[in-house]
Amino acid sequence: TKTTVFAVDRYWKGIDDGEISIVSDETRNSDGTRSSSDEYYFEKGKTYLVFARMVKGFLKTSECSFTRRDDQIEEILPLLGEGKKPPKPETSL
């Protein structure tokens, strides 16, 4: 299982946390290739609009969802509206 951790800037529905994890059933093959069943591939350092669903207690997304990189979301964001900011993490003294 591959896990991708995201810092959340805005959310519209679901988990109101400043950080989420998306899991996949991606398999890394011995020849360096990878395979999975309909998973979306995230690139480190990129920003995404993620559409995920809860599956057996884990957030998952797929290639068939509206998940997109930030340079591909200009048509989707106006339909979603403003969104909400996640609560700021509490800092301990």
PDB file of N, CA, C and O in Angstrom:
ATOM      1  N   THR A   1       0.842  -1.187   0.000  1.00  0.00           N
ATOM      2  CA  THR A   1       0.000   0.000   0.000  1.00  0.00           C
ATOM      3  C   THR A   1       0.876   1.234   0.000  1.00  0.00           C
ATOM      4  O   THR A   1       1.835   1.333   0.765  1.00  0.00           O
ATOM      5  N   LYS A   2       0.538   2.165  -0.858  1.00  0.00           N
ATOM      6  CA  LYS A   2       1.245   3.440  -0.925  1.00  0.00           C
ATOM      7  C   LYS A   2       0.368   4.491  -0.255  1.00  0.00           C
ATOM      8  O   LYS A   2      -0.840   4.530  -0.489  1.00  0.00           O
ATOM      9  N   THR A   3       0.964   5.341   0.575  1.00  0.00           N
ATOM     10  CA  THR A   3       0.242   6.412   1.244  1.00  0.00           C
ATOM     11  C   THR A   3       0.825   7.743   0.823  1.00  0.00           C
ATOM     12  O   THR A   3       2.042   7.928   0.844  1.00  0.00           O
ATOM     13  N   THR A   4      -0.040   8.674   0.439  1.00  0.00           N
ATOM     14  CA  THR A   4       0.369  10.024   0.083  1.00  0.00           C
ATOM     15  C   THR A   4      -0.245  10.964   1.105  1.00  0.00           C
ATOM     16  O   THR A   4      -1.458  10.949   1.318  1.00  0.00           O
ATOM     17  N   VAL A   5       0.590  11.786   1.741  1.00  0.00           N
ATOM     18  CA  VAL A   5       0.127  12.705   2.778  1.00  0.00           C
ATOM     19  C   VAL A   5       0.021  14.102   2.180  1.00  0.00           C
ATOM     20  O   VAL A   5       0.931  14.565   1.493  1.00  0.00           O
ATOM     21  N   PHE A   6      -1.100  14.767   2.446  1.00  0.00           N
ATOM     22  CA  PHE A   6      -1.364  16.102   1.930  1.00  0.00           C
ATOM     23  C   PHE A   6      -1.557  17.097   3.063  1.00  0.00           C
ATOM     24  O   PHE A   6      -2.181  16.782   4.075  1.00  0.00           O
ATOM     25  N   ALA A   7      -1.021  18.295   2.891  1.00  0.00           N
ATOM     26  CA  ALA A   7      -1.378  19.429   3.738  1.00  0.00           C
ATOM     27  C   ALA A   7      -2.639  20.015   3.111  1.00  0.00           C
ATOM     28  O   ALA A   7      -2.660  20.298   1.913  1.00  0.00           O
ATOM     29  N   VAL A   8      -3.684  20.197   3.904  1.00  0.00           N
ATOM     30  CA  VAL A   8      -4.973  20.658   3.391  1.00  0.00           C
ATOM     31  C   VAL A   8      -5.060  22.174   3.483  1.00  0.00           C
ATOM     32  O   VAL A   8      -4.875  22.760   4.550  1.00  0.00           O
ATOM     33  N   ASP A   9      -5.346  22.798   2.345  1.00  0.00           N
ATOM     34  CA  ASP A   9      -5.537  24.247   2.304  1.00  0.00           C
ATOM     35  C   ASP A   9      -7.011  24.596   2.451  1.00  0.00           C
ATOM     36  O   ASP A   9      -7.364  25.512   3.193  1.00  0.00           O
ATOM     37  N   ARG A  10      -7.868  23.870   1.748  1.00  0.00           N
ATOM     38  CA  ARG A  10      -9.319  24.054   1.818  1.00  0.00           C
ATOM     39  C   ARG A  10      -9.992  22.702   1.681  1.00  0.00           C
ATOM     40  O   ARG A  10      -9.436  21.769   1.101  1.00  0.00           O
ATOM     41  N   TYR A  11     -11.205  22.611   2.226  1.00  0.00           N
ATOM     42  CA  TYR A  11     -11.998  21.399   2.034  1.00  0.00           C
ATOM     43  C   TYR A  11     -13.455  21.802   1.865  1.00  0.00           C
ATOM     44  O   TYR A  11     -13.853  22.894   2.270  1.00  0.00           O
ATOM     45  N   TRP A  12     -14.239  20.932   1.273  1.00  0.00           N
ATOM     46  CA  TRP A  12     -15.643  21.217   1.010  1.00  0.00           C
ATOM     47  C   TRP A  12     -16.556  20.261   1.751  1.00  0.00           C
ATOM     48  O   TRP A  12     -17.680  20.621   2.101  1.00  0.00           O
ATOM     49  N   LYS A  13     -16.095  19.071   1.989  1.00  0.00           N
ATOM     50  CA  LYS A  13     -16.940  18.039   2.572  1.00  0.00           C
ATOM     51  C   LYS A  13     -16.022  17.015   3.229  1.00  0.00           C
ATOM     52  O   LYS A  13     -14.901  16.793   2.772  1.00  0.00           O
ATOM     53  N   GLY A  14     -16.490  16.410   4.276  1.00  0.00           N
ATOM     54  CA  GLY A  14     -15.721  15.323   4.868  1.00  0.00           C
ATOM     55  C   GLY A  14     -14.787  15.768   5.967  1.00  0.00           C
ATOM     56  O   GLY A  14     -15.184  16.523   6.854  1.00  0.00           O
ATOM     57  N   ILE A  15     -13.573  15.318   5.919  1.00  0.00           N
ATOM     58  CA  ILE A  15     -12.608  15.497   6.996  1.00  0.00           C
ATOM     59  C   ILE A  15     -12.115  16.940   7.066  1.00  0.00           C
ATOM     60  O   ILE A  15     -11.613  17.489   6.085  1.00  0.00           O
ATOM     61  N   ASP A  16     -12.264  17.531   8.225  1.00  0.00           N
ATOM     62  CA  ASP A  16     -11.823  18.919   8.420  1.00  0.00           C
ATOM     63  C   ASP A  16     -10.511  18.937   9.200  1.00  0.00           C
ATOM     64  O   ASP A  16     -10.454  19.415  10.333  1.00  0.00           O
ATOM     65  N   ASP A  17      -9.485  18.423   8.591  1.00  0.00           N
ATOM     66  CA  ASP A  17      -8.176  18.320   9.226  1.00  0.00           C
ATOM     67  C   ASP A  17      -7.147  19.028   8.356  1.00  0.00           C
ATOM     68  O   ASP A  17      -7.338  19.160   7.147  1.00  0.00           O
ATOM     69  N   GLY A  18      -6.070  19.480   8.959  1.00  0.00           N
ATOM     70  CA  GLY A  18      -5.024  20.174   8.226  1.00  0.00           C
ATOM     71  C   GLY A  18      -4.113  19.249   7.442  1.00  0.00           C
ATOM     72  O   GLY A  18      -3.290  19.706   6.650  1.00  0.00           O
ATOM     73  N   GLU A  19      -4.259  17.941   7.662  1.00  0.00           N
ATOM     74  CA  GLU A  19      -3.436  16.966   6.954  1.00  0.00           C
ATOM     75  C   GLU A  19      -4.258  15.702   6.744  1.00  0.00           C
ATOM     76  O   GLU A  19      -4.939  15.239   7.659  1.00  0.00           O
ATOM     77  N   ILE A  20      -4.196  15.148   5.542  1.00  0.00           N
ATOM     78  CA  ILE A  20      -4.892  13.891   5.258  1.00  0.00           C
ATOM     79  C   ILE A  20      -3.948  12.932   4.548  1.00  0.00           C
ATOM     80  O   ILE A  20      -2.928  13.338   3.991  1.00  0.00           O
ATOM     81  N   SER A  21      -4.304  11.667   4.577  1.00  0.00           N
ATOM     82  CA  SER A  21      -3.551  10.634   3.866  1.00  0.00           C
ATOM     83  C   SER A  21      -4.479   9.936   2.887  1.00  0.00           C
ATOM     84  O   SER A  21      -5.601   9.564   3.233  1.00  0.00           O
ATOM     85  N   ILE A  22      -4.001   9.763   1.670  1.00  0.00           N
ATOM     86  CA  ILE A  22      -4.724   9.006   0.651  1.00  0.00           C
ATOM     87  C   ILE A  22      -3.940   7.721   0.434  1.00  0.00           C
ATOM     88  O   ILE A  22      -2.726   7.763   0.235  1.00  0.00           O
ATOM     89  N   VAL A  23      -4.619   6.582   0.472  1.00  0.00           N
ATOM     90  CA  VAL A  23      -3.934   5.300   0.287  1.00  0.00           C
ATOM     91  C   VAL A  23      -4.277   4.718  -1.078  1.00  0.00           C
ATOM     92  O   VAL A  23      -5.324   5.013  -1.655  1.00  0.00           O
ATOM     93  N   SER A  24      -3.379   3.893  -1.573  1.00  0.00           N
ATOM     94  CA  SER A  24      -3.618   3.187  -2.830  1.00  0.00           C
ATOM     95  C   SER A  24      -3.124   1.759  -2.682  1.00  0.00           C
ATOM     96  O   SER A  24      -2.365   1.431  -1.771  1.00  0.00           O
ATOM     97  N   ASP A  25      -3.571   0.928  -3.593  1.00  0.00           N
ATOM     98  CA  ASP A  25      -3.097  -0.459  -3.595  1.00  0.00           C
ATOM     99  C   ASP A  25      -2.030  -0.648  -4.663  1.00  0.00           C
ATOM    100  O   ASP A  25      -1.928  -1.708  -5.281  1.00  0.00           O
ATOM    101  N   GLU A  26      -1.245   0.392  -4.868  1.00  0.00           N
ATOM    102  CA  GLU A  26      -0.195   0.361  -5.876  1.00  0.00           C
ATOM    103  C   GLU A  26       0.856  -0.701  -5.539  1.00  0.00           C
ATOM    104  O   GLU A  26       1.261  -0.852  -4.386  1.00  0.00           O
ATOM    105  N   THR A  27       1.278  -1.419  -6.552  1.00  0.00           N
ATOM    106  CA  THR A  27       2.328  -2.420  -6.408  1.00  0.00           C
ATOM    107  C   THR A  27       3.544  -1.952  -7.188  1.00  0.00           C
ATOM    108  O   THR A  27       3.435  -1.583  -8.357  1.00  0.00           O
ATOM    109  N   ARG A  28       4.695  -1.968  -6.547  1.00  0.00           N
ATOM    110  CA  ARG A  28       5.943  -1.647  -7.244  1.00  0.00           C
ATOM    111  C   ARG A  28       6.590  -2.964  -7.653  1.00  0.00           C
ATOM    112  O   ARG A  28       6.932  -3.792  -6.808  1.00  0.00           O
ATOM    113  N   ASN A  29       6.750  -3.143  -8.937  1.00  0.00           N
ATOM    114  CA  ASN A  29       7.290  -4.383  -9.477  1.00  0.00           C
ATOM    115  C   ASN A  29       8.811  -4.384  -9.424  1.00  0.00           C
ATOM    116  O   ASN A  29       9.435  -3.327  -9.339  1.00  0.00           O
ATOM    117  N   SER A  30       9.403  -5.568  -9.473  1.00  0.00           N
ATOM    118  CA  SER A  30      10.858  -5.699  -9.358  1.00  0.00           C
ATOM    119  C   SER A  30      11.602  -5.010 -10.503  1.00  0.00           C
ATOM    120  O   SER A  30      12.773  -4.664 -10.349  1.00  0.00           O
ATOM    121  N   ASP A  31      10.948  -4.804 -11.643  1.00  0.00           N
ATOM    122  CA  ASP A  31      11.606  -4.144 -12.774  1.00  0.00           C
ATOM    123  C   ASP A  31      11.481  -2.613 -12.715  1.00  0.00           C
ATOM    124  O   ASP A  31      11.880  -1.926 -13.655  1.00  0.00           O
ATOM    125  N   GLY A  32      10.927  -2.076 -11.611  1.00  0.00           N
ATOM    126  CA  GLY A  32      10.813  -0.640 -11.440  1.00  0.00           C
ATOM    127  C   GLY A  32       9.486  -0.060 -11.885  1.00  0.00           C
ATOM    128  O   GLY A  32       9.187   1.100 -11.603  1.00  0.00           O
ATOM    129  N   THR A  33       8.686  -0.859 -12.579  1.00  0.00           N
ATOM    130  CA  THR A  33       7.365  -0.381 -12.979  1.00  0.00           C
ATOM    131  C   THR A  33       6.403  -0.496 -11.808  1.00  0.00           C
ATOM    132  O   THR A  33       6.727  -1.087 -10.778  1.00  0.00           O
ATOM    133  N   ARG A  34       5.222   0.075 -11.978  1.00  0.00           N
ATOM    134  CA  ARG A  34       4.220  -0.030 -10.930  1.00  0.00           C
ATOM    135  C   ARG A  34       2.878  -0.361 -11.551  1.00  0.00           C
ATOM    136  O   ARG A  34       2.626  -0.060 -12.718  1.00  0.00           O
ATOM    137  N   SER A  35       2.037  -0.973 -10.772  1.00  0.00           N
ATOM    138  CA  SER A  35       0.699  -1.297 -11.246  1.00  0.00           C
ATOM    139  C   SER A  35      -0.286  -1.095 -10.105  1.00  0.00           C
ATOM    140  O   SER A  35       0.071  -1.185  -8.930  1.00  0.00           O
ATOM    141  N   SER A  36      -1.512  -0.826 -10.468  1.00  0.00           N
ATOM    142  CA  SER A  36      -2.552  -0.639  -9.459  1.00  0.00           C
ATOM    143  C   SER A  36      -3.900  -0.844 -10.121  1.00  0.00           C
ATOM    144  O   SER A  36      -4.004  -1.027 -11.334  1.00  0.00           O
ATOM    145  N   SER A  37      -4.926  -0.808  -9.291  1.00  0.00           N
ATOM    146  CA  SER A  37      -6.273  -0.932  -9.836  1.00  0.00           C
ATOM    147  C   SER A  37      -6.953   0.430  -9.774  1.00  0.00           C
ATOM    148  O   SER A  37      -7.578   0.775  -8.771  1.00  0.00           O
ATOM    149  N   ASP A  38      -6.830   1.189 -10.838  1.00  0.00           N
ATOM    150  CA  ASP A  38      -7.552   2.448 -11.006  1.00  0.00           C
ATOM    151  C   ASP A  38      -7.183   3.501  -9.955  1.00  0.00           C
ATOM    152  O   ASP A  38      -8.075   4.130  -9.386  1.00  0.00           O
ATOM    153  N   GLU A  39      -5.926   3.701  -9.694  1.00  0.00           N
ATOM    154  CA  GLU A  39      -5.496   4.712  -8.722  1.00  0.00           C
ATOM    155  C   GLU A  39      -4.957   5.942  -9.439  1.00  0.00           C
ATOM    156  O   GLU A  39      -4.493   5.859 -10.576  1.00  0.00           O
ATOM    157  N   TYR A  40      -5.024   7.071  -8.765  1.00  0.00           N
ATOM    158  CA  TYR A  40      -4.487   8.321  -9.283  1.00  0.00           C
ATOM    159  C   TYR A  40      -3.052   8.451  -8.786  1.00  0.00           C
ATOM    160  O   TYR A  40      -2.790   8.203  -7.609  1.00  0.00           O
ATOM    161  N   TYR A  41      -2.123   8.830  -9.646  1.00  0.00           N
ATOM    162  CA  TYR A  41      -0.718   8.965  -9.247  1.00  0.00           C
ATOM    163  C   TYR A  41      -0.414  10.416  -8.885  1.00  0.00           C
ATOM    164  O   TYR A  41      -0.606  11.315  -9.703  1.00  0.00           O
ATOM    165  N   PHE A  42       0.053  10.641  -7.679  1.00  0.00           N
ATOM    166  CA  PHE A  42       0.394  11.980  -7.210  1.00  0.00           C
ATOM    167  C   PHE A  42       1.898  12.190  -7.314  1.00  0.00           C
ATOM    168  O   PHE A  42       2.684  11.265  -7.110  1.00  0.00           O
ATOM    169  N   GLU A  43       2.286  13.425  -7.635  1.00  0.00           N
ATOM    170  CA  GLU A  43       3.692  13.782  -7.719  1.00  0.00           C
ATOM    171  C   GLU A  43       4.058  14.664  -6.528  1.00  0.00           C
ATOM    172  O   GLU A  43       3.331  15.599  -6.191  1.00  0.00           O
ATOM    173  N   LYS A  44       5.171  14.364  -5.907  1.00  0.00           N
ATOM    174  CA  LYS A  44       5.632  15.129  -4.756  1.00  0.00           C
ATOM    175  C   LYS A  44       5.859  16.591  -5.162  1.00  0.00           C
ATOM    176  O   LYS A  44       6.410  16.872  -6.226  1.00  0.00           O
ATOM    177  N   GLY A  45       5.427  17.513  -4.296  1.00  0.00           N
ATOM    178  CA  GLY A  45       5.628  18.929  -4.534  1.00  0.00           C
ATOM    179  C   GLY A  45       4.542  19.593  -5.364  1.00  0.00           C
ATOM    180  O   GLY A  45       4.549  20.815  -5.516  1.00  0.00           O
ATOM    181  N   LYS A  46       3.610  18.817  -5.904  1.00  0.00           N
ATOM    182  CA  LYS A  46       2.514  19.365  -6.706  1.00  0.00           C
ATOM    183  C   LYS A  46       1.304  19.630  -5.808  1.00  0.00           C
ATOM    184  O   LYS A  46       1.167  19.035  -4.739  1.00  0.00           O
ATOM    185  N   THR A  47       0.431  20.532  -6.259  1.00  0.00           N
ATOM    186  CA  THR A  47      -0.804  20.849  -5.550  1.00  0.00           C
ATOM    187  C   THR A  47      -1.961  20.200  -6.287  1.00  0.00           C
ATOM    188  O   THR A  47      -1.997  20.203  -7.518  1.00  0.00           O
ATOM    189  N   TYR A  48      -2.912  19.641  -5.538  1.00  0.00           N
ATOM    190  CA  TYR A  48      -4.026  18.913  -6.131  1.00  0.00           C
ATOM    191  C   TYR A  48      -5.360  19.320  -5.518  1.00  0.00           C
ATOM    192  O   TYR A  48      -5.429  19.740  -4.363  1.00  0.00           O
ATOM    193  N   LEU A  49      -6.400  19.188  -6.301  1.00  0.00           N
ATOM    194  CA  LEU A  49      -7.774  19.200  -5.824  1.00  0.00           C
ATOM    195  C   LEU A  49      -8.157  17.728  -5.805  1.00  0.00           C
ATOM    196  O   LEU A  49      -8.239  17.094  -6.857  1.00  0.00           O
ATOM    197  N   VAL A  50      -8.393  17.181  -4.620  1.00  0.00           N
ATOM    198  CA  VAL A  50      -8.594  15.739  -4.479  1.00  0.00           C
ATOM    199  C   VAL A  50     -10.051  15.423  -4.158  1.00  0.00           C
ATOM    200  O   VAL A  50     -10.633  15.981  -3.228  1.00  0.00           O
ATOM    201  N   PHE A  51     -10.616  14.532  -4.931  1.00  0.00           N
ATOM    202  CA  PHE A  51     -11.929  13.979  -4.661  1.00  0.00           C
ATOM    203  C   PHE A  51     -11.679  12.552  -4.194  1.00  0.00           C
ATOM    204  O   PHE A  51     -11.223  11.709  -4.967  1.00  0.00           O
ATOM    205  N   ALA A  52     -11.977  12.285  -2.936  1.00  0.00           N
ATOM    206  CA  ALA A  52     -11.690  10.969  -2.367  1.00  0.00           C
ATOM    207  C   ALA A  52     -12.945  10.399  -1.717  1.00  0.00           C
ATOM    208  O   ALA A  52     -13.909  11.115  -1.448  1.00  0.00           O
ATOM    209  N   ARG A  53     -12.906   9.111  -1.476  1.00  0.00           N
ATOM    210  CA  ARG A  53     -14.005   8.443  -0.771  1.00  0.00           C
ATOM    211  C   ARG A  53     -13.414   7.531   0.293  1.00  0.00           C
ATOM    212  O   ARG A  53     -12.272   7.083   0.189  1.00  0.00           O
ATOM    213  N   MET A  54     -14.209   7.270   1.309  1.00  0.00           N
ATOM    214  CA  MET A  54     -13.764   6.414   2.405  1.00  0.00           C
ATOM    215  C   MET A  54     -14.023   4.957   2.015  1.00  0.00           C
ATOM    216  O   MET A  54     -15.149   4.582   1.688  1.00  0.00           O
ATOM    217  N   VAL A  55     -12.967   4.146   2.054  1.00  0.00           N
ATOM    218  CA  VAL A  55     -13.066   2.722   1.747  1.00  0.00           C
ATOM    219  C   VAL A  55     -12.391   1.962   2.876  1.00  0.00           C
ATOM    220  O   VAL A  55     -11.181   2.074   3.078  1.00  0.00           O
ATOM    221  N   LYS A  56     -13.179   1.189   3.610  1.00  0.00           N
ATOM    222  CA  LYS A  56     -12.665   0.391   4.725  1.00  0.00           C
ATOM    223  C   LYS A  56     -11.822   1.226   5.683  1.00  0.00           C
ATOM    224  O   LYS A  56     -10.776   0.777   6.152  1.00  0.00           O
ATOM    225  N   GLY A  57     -12.278   2.438   5.969  1.00  0.00           N
ATOM    226  CA  GLY A  57     -11.599   3.303   6.934  1.00  0.00           C
ATOM    227  C   GLY A  57     -10.453   4.126   6.378  1.00  0.00           C
ATOM    228  O   GLY A  57      -9.779   4.826   7.133  1.00  0.00           O
ATOM    229  N   PHE A  58     -10.215   4.059   5.069  1.00  0.00           N
ATOM    230  CA  PHE A  58      -9.121   4.801   4.452  1.00  0.00           C
ATOM    231  C   PHE A  58      -9.648   5.661   3.310  1.00  0.00           C
ATOM    232  O   PHE A  58     -10.562   5.253   2.594  1.00  0.00           O
ATOM    233  N   LEU A  59      -9.076   6.850   3.138  1.00  0.00           N
ATOM    234  CA  LEU A  59      -9.437   7.696   2.005  1.00  0.00           C
ATOM    235  C   LEU A  59      -8.732   7.200   0.745  1.00  0.00           C
ATOM    236  O   LEU A  59      -7.525   6.959   0.748  1.00  0.00           O
ATOM    237  N   LYS A  60      -9.510   7.051  -0.339  1.00  0.00           N
ATOM    238  CA  LYS A  60      -8.956   6.609  -1.619  1.00  0.00           C
ATOM    239  C   LYS A  60      -9.516   7.493  -2.719  1.00  0.00           C
ATOM    240  O   LYS A  60     -10.601   8.057  -2.582  1.00  0.00           O
ATOM    241  N   THR A  61      -8.776   7.610  -3.802  1.00  0.00           N
ATOM    242  CA  THR A  61      -9.249   8.305  -4.992  1.00  0.00           C
ATOM    243  C   THR A  61      -8.944   7.423  -6.196  1.00  0.00           C
ATOM    244  O   THR A  61      -8.275   6.397  -6.069  1.00  0.00           O
ATOM    245  N   SER A  62      -9.430   7.820  -7.347  1.00  0.00           N
ATOM    246  CA  SER A  62      -9.188   7.007  -8.537  1.00  0.00           C
ATOM    247  C   SER A  62      -9.005   7.897  -9.751  1.00  0.00           C
ATOM    248  O   SER A  62      -9.279   9.096  -9.704  1.00  0.00           O
ATOM    249  N   GLU A  63      -8.543   7.304 -10.828  1.00  0.00           N
ATOM    250  CA  GLU A  63      -8.370   8.028 -12.087  1.00  0.00           C
ATOM    251  C   GLU A  63      -9.710   8.529 -12.627  1.00  0.00           C
ATOM    252  O   GLU A  63      -9.742   9.481 -13.407  1.00  0.00           O
ATOM    253  N   CYS A  64     -10.807   7.906 -12.223  1.00  0.00           N
ATOM    254  CA  CYS A  64     -12.130   8.286 -12.708  1.00  0.00           C
ATOM    255  C   CYS A  64     -12.759   9.421 -11.899  1.00  0.00           C
ATOM    256  O   CYS A  64     -13.819   9.925 -12.272  1.00  0.00           O
ATOM    257  N   SER A  65     -12.135   9.825 -10.815  1.00  0.00           N
ATOM    258  CA  SER A  65     -12.677  10.923 -10.014  1.00  0.00           C
ATOM    259  C   SER A  65     -12.307  12.255 -10.668  1.00  0.00           C
ATOM    260  O   SER A  65     -11.621  12.276 -11.690  1.00  0.00           O
ATOM    261  N   PHE A  66     -12.753  13.352 -10.087  1.00  0.00           N
ATOM    262  CA  PHE A  66     -12.406  14.679 -10.605  1.00  0.00           C
ATOM    263  C   PHE A  66     -11.065  15.170 -10.057  1.00  0.00           C
ATOM    264  O   PHE A  66     -10.725  16.336 -10.256  1.00  0.00           O
ATOM    265  N   THR A  67     -10.305  14.332  -9.383  1.00  0.00           N
ATOM    266  CA  THR A  67      -9.005  14.729  -8.837  1.00  0.00           C
ATOM    267  C   THR A  67      -8.129  15.282  -9.957  1.00  0.00           C
ATOM    268  O   THR A  67      -7.974  14.668 -11.013  1.00  0.00           O
ATOM    269  N   ARG A  68      -7.559  16.467  -9.695  1.00  0.00           N
ATOM    270  CA  ARG A  68      -6.753  17.143 -10.718  1.00  0.00           C
ATOM    271  C   ARG A  68      -5.611  17.917 -10.077  1.00  0.00           C
ATOM    272  O   ARG A  68      -5.680  18.302  -8.910  1.00  0.00           O
ATOM    273  N   ARG A  69      -4.545  18.140 -10.870  1.00  0.00           N
ATOM    274  CA  ARG A  69      -3.463  19.047 -10.455  1.00  0.00           C
ATOM    275  C   ARG A  69      -4.005  20.467 -10.466  1.00  0.00           C
ATOM    276  O   ARG A  69      -5.016  20.745 -11.110  1.00  0.00           O
ATOM    277  N   ASP A  70      -3.338  21.361  -9.758  1.00  0.00           N
ATOM    278  CA  ASP A  70      -3.844  22.738  -9.652  1.00  0.00           C
ATOM    279  C   ASP A  70      -3.915  23.463 -10.985  1.00  0.00           C
ATOM    280  O   ASP A  70      -4.691  24.409 -11.119  1.00  0.00           O
ATOM    281  N   ASP A  71      -3.139  23.057 -11.965  1.00  0.00           N
ATOM    282  CA  ASP A  71      -3.216  23.716 -13.272  1.00  0.00           C
ATOM    283  C   ASP A  71      -4.372  23.188 -14.130  1.00  0.00           C
ATOM    284  O   ASP A  71      -4.535  23.602 -15.278  1.00  0.00           O
ATOM    285  N   GLN A  72      -5.169  22.275 -13.571  1.00  0.00           N
ATOM    286  CA  GLN A  72      -6.286  21.684 -14.314  1.00  0.00           C
ATOM    287  C   GLN A  72      -7.637  21.907 -13.635  1.00  0.00           C
ATOM    288  O   GLN A  72      -8.616  21.255 -13.998  1.00  0.00           O
ATOM    289  N   ILE A  73      -7.713  22.818 -12.654  1.00  0.00           N
ATOM    290  CA  ILE A  73      -8.934  22.908 -11.851  1.00  0.00           C
ATOM    291  C   ILE A  73      -9.751  24.170 -12.076  1.00  0.00           C
ATOM    292  O   ILE A  73     -10.758  24.372 -11.398  1.00  0.00           O
ATOM    293  N   GLU A  74      -9.350  25.016 -13.000  1.00  0.00           N
ATOM    294  CA  GLU A  74     -10.024  26.309 -13.154  1.00  0.00           C
ATOM    295  C   GLU A  74     -11.516  26.185 -13.472  1.00  0.00           C
ATOM    296  O   GLU A  74     -12.280  27.086 -13.125  1.00  0.00           O
ATOM    297  N   GLU A  75     -11.952  25.118 -14.110  1.00  0.00           N
ATOM    298  CA  GLU A  75     -13.374  24.945 -14.404  1.00  0.00           C
ATOM    299  C   GLU A  75     -14.134  24.332 -13.230  1.00  0.00           C
ATOM    300  O   GLU A  75     -15.345  24.522 -13.114  1.00  0.00           O
ATOM    301  N   ILE A  76     -13.448  23.607 -12.370  1.00  0.00           N
ATOM    302  CA  ILE A  76     -14.102  22.906 -11.268  1.00  0.00           C
ATOM    303  C   ILE A  76     -14.306  23.805 -10.048  1.00  0.00           C
ATOM    304  O   ILE A  76     -15.377  23.780  -9.442  1.00  0.00           O
ATOM    305  N   LEU A  77     -13.299  24.596  -9.679  1.00  0.00           N
ATOM    306  CA  LEU A  77     -13.383  25.407  -8.456  1.00  0.00           C
ATOM    307  C   LEU A  77     -14.605  26.322  -8.391  1.00  0.00           C
ATOM    308  O   LEU A  77     -15.226  26.387  -7.330  1.00  0.00           O
ATOM    309  N   PRO A  78     -14.991  27.033  -9.455  1.00  0.00           N
ATOM    310  CA  PRO A  78     -16.182  27.881  -9.358  1.00  0.00           C
ATOM    311  C   PRO A  78     -17.453  27.092  -9.023  1.00  0.00           C
ATOM    312  O   PRO A  78     -18.364  27.627  -8.390  1.00  0.00           O
ATOM    313  N   LEU A  79     -17.519  25.853  -9.435  1.00  0.00           N
ATOM    314  CA  LEU A  79     -18.687  25.018  -9.142  1.00  0.00           C
ATOM    315  C   LEU A  79     -18.727  24.607  -7.676  1.00  0.00           C
ATOM    316  O   LEU A  79     -19.803  24.396  -7.116  1.00  0.00           O
ATOM    317  N   LEU A  80     -17.560  24.494  -7.056  1.00  0.00           N
ATOM    318  CA  LEU A  80     -17.482  24.068  -5.657  1.00  0.00           C
ATOM    319  C   LEU A  80     -17.731  25.204  -4.678  1.00  0.00           C
ATOM    320  O   LEU A  80     -18.220  24.976  -3.571  1.00  0.00           O
ATOM    321  N   GLY A  81     -17.403  26.412  -5.073  1.00  0.00           N
ATOM    322  CA  GLY A  81     -17.543  27.540  -4.152  1.00  0.00           C
ATOM    323  C   GLY A  81     -16.278  27.757  -3.343  1.00  0.00           C
ATOM    324  O   GLY A  81     -15.218  27.213  -3.654  1.00  0.00           O
ATOM    325  N   GLU A  82     -16.408  28.552  -2.313  1.00  0.00           N
ATOM    326  CA  GLU A  82     -15.269  29.007  -1.514  1.00  0.00           C
ATOM    327  C   GLU A  82     -14.529  27.891  -0.769  1.00  0.00           C
ATOM    328  O   GLU A  82     -13.300  27.906  -0.703  1.00  0.00           O
ATOM    329  N   GLY A  83     -15.253  26.942  -0.220  1.00  0.00           N
ATOM    330  CA  GLY A  83     -14.631  25.917   0.605  1.00  0.00           C
ATOM    331  C   GLY A  83     -14.384  26.433   2.004  1.00  0.00           C
ATOM    332  O   GLY A  83     -14.651  27.599   2.298  1.00  0.00           O
ATOM    333  N   LYS A  84     -13.876  25.576   2.868  1.00  0.00           N
ATOM    334  CA  LYS A  84     -13.599  25.926   4.262  1.00  0.00           C
ATOM    335  C   LYS A  84     -12.126  25.712   4.545  1.00  0.00           C
ATOM    336  O   LYS A  84     -11.493  24.834   3.960  1.00  0.00           O
ATOM    337  N   LYS A  85     -11.585  26.516   5.441  1.00  0.00           N
ATOM    338  CA  LYS A  85     -10.204  26.337   5.883  1.00  0.00           C
ATOM    339  C   LYS A  85     -10.207  25.342   7.030  1.00  0.00           C
ATOM    340  O   LYS A  85     -11.079  25.415   7.896  1.00  0.00           O
ATOM    341  N   PRO A  86      -9.254  24.411   7.063  1.00  0.00           N
ATOM    342  CA  PRO A  86      -9.196  23.475   8.193  1.00  0.00           C
ATOM    343  C   PRO A  86      -8.770  24.223   9.452  1.00  0.00           C
ATOM    344  O   PRO A  86      -8.109  25.258   9.363  1.00  0.00           O
ATOM    345  N   PRO A  87      -9.141  23.711  10.619  1.00  0.00           N
ATOM    346  CA  PRO A  87      -8.714  24.363  11.854  1.00  0.00           C
ATOM    347  C   PRO A  87      -7.194  24.351  11.965  1.00  0.00           C
ATOM    348  O   PRO A  87      -6.529  23.409  11.533  1.00  0.00           O
ATOM    349  N   LYS A  88      -6.667  25.409  12.551  1.00  0.00           N
ATOM    350  CA  LYS A  88      -5.220  25.480  12.755  1.00  0.00           C
ATOM    351  C   LYS A  88      -4.841  24.510  13.859  1.00  0.00           C
ATOM    352  O   LYS A  88      -5.560  24.383  14.850  1.00  0.00           O
ATOM    353  N   PRO A  89      -3.701  23.813  13.693  1.00  0.00           N
ATOM    354  CA  PRO A  89      -3.279  22.875  14.741  1.00  0.00           C
ATOM    355  C   PRO A  89      -2.950  23.615  16.032  1.00  0.00           C
ATOM    356  O   PRO A  89      -2.411  24.722  16.024  1.00  0.00           O
ATOM    357  N   GLU A  90      -3.287  22.975  17.121  1.00  0.00           N
ATOM    358  CA  GLU A  90      -2.971  23.566  18.412  1.00  0.00           C
ATOM    359  C   GLU A  90      -1.479  23.419  18.674  1.00  0.00           C
ATOM    360  O   GLU A  90      -0.892  22.369  18.414  1.00  0.00           O
ATOM    361  N   THR A  91      -0.881  24.470  19.185  1.00  0.00           N
ATOM    362  CA  THR A  91       0.540  24.407  19.507  1.00  0.00           C
ATOM    363  C   THR A  91       0.692  24.272  21.004  1.00  0.00           C
ATOM    364  O   THR A  91      -0.036  24.900  21.773  1.00  0.00           O
ATOM    365  N   SER A  92       1.628  23.461  21.409  1.00  0.00           N
ATOM    366  CA  SER A  92       1.861  23.289  22.847  1.00  0.00           C
ATOM    367  C   SER A  92       3.039  24.166  23.268  1.00  0.00           C
ATOM    368  O   SER A  92       3.964  24.406  22.491  1.00  0.00           O
ATOM    369  N   LEU A  93       2.986  24.625  24.479  1.00  0.00           N
ATOM    370  CA  LEU A  93       4.039  25.503  25.008  1.00  0.00           C
ATOM    371  C   LEU A  93       5.195  24.729  25.556  1.00  0.00           C
ATOM    372  O   LEU A  93       6.162  25.320  26.037  1.00  0.00           O
TER     373      LEU A  93
END
